[in-house]
Every structure is written in structure tokens, then in C-alpha cells.
Amino acid sequence: MIISDLNYSEVVSEKSGIIGGVSASANAHSSATSYIGSAGAYATASGQQTSTTTKTSTSIDAGINYNITDASAQADAYAATGSDSALAQADTFATNVSAY
């Protein structure tokens, strides 16, 4: 058996999209010690309309006889598809006060 014609082509079109369903997640963490402040935030959303926001902040106020460390994190996520929607929020704050 000899096959002599293997020319075959087909137009393929792919469209990405989300059909129904939405999801939103948000995570935040913070920690504070005498001289170290740490903050992190993560937000994700999936749907036809999405919005994510993250905000982190750390500060250290060191004086002669004291030390104040603050850390904060905030994460927000929103997703909507048709009449379905999802919202996730996370907030955290940590502080450390040391006197010498």
C-alpha cells in the first residue's frame, strides 16, 4: 500500500474566555519584631470583569530608649460574570513596641 497524498489542512480558531463561574481570593500577612517589619499581600480574581488591589506598609520608629515597628497588609479581589459575583478581602496589622 502506497500513500502518495497526505496534504490536509483545516482552519482552527480558538477563543479563550470564561463561561459562567467566578472566583476571587485574597491573602495578607504581617509581622513585626524589634527591628524588622514584614508585610505581604496577594489577590487574584477570575471572571469577565475583575479587579484586584494590594497594599503593604512597614515602618520603624527608633528612639534613644524605644523602638516601634509596624507592618500592615491589605488585599482585595472582585470578579463578576453575568449576575454571578465574588468578593474576597484580607487585612492584617502587626506592631512591636520595645523599651530600653
Number of C-alpha atoms within 10 A of each C-alpha: 3 4 5 6 6 6 5 5 6 5 4 5 5 5 5 5 8 11 10 12 16 21 19 22 20 22 20 22 20 22 20 22 18 17 16 15 21 19 21 19 21 19 21 19 22 20 22 16 13 19 16 19 15 19 15 19 15 19 16 18 11 14 10 7 8 12 17 20 22 24 24 24 24 24 24 24 24 24 23 21 18 12 7 12 18 18 18 18 18 18 18 18 18 18 18 17 15 13 10 7
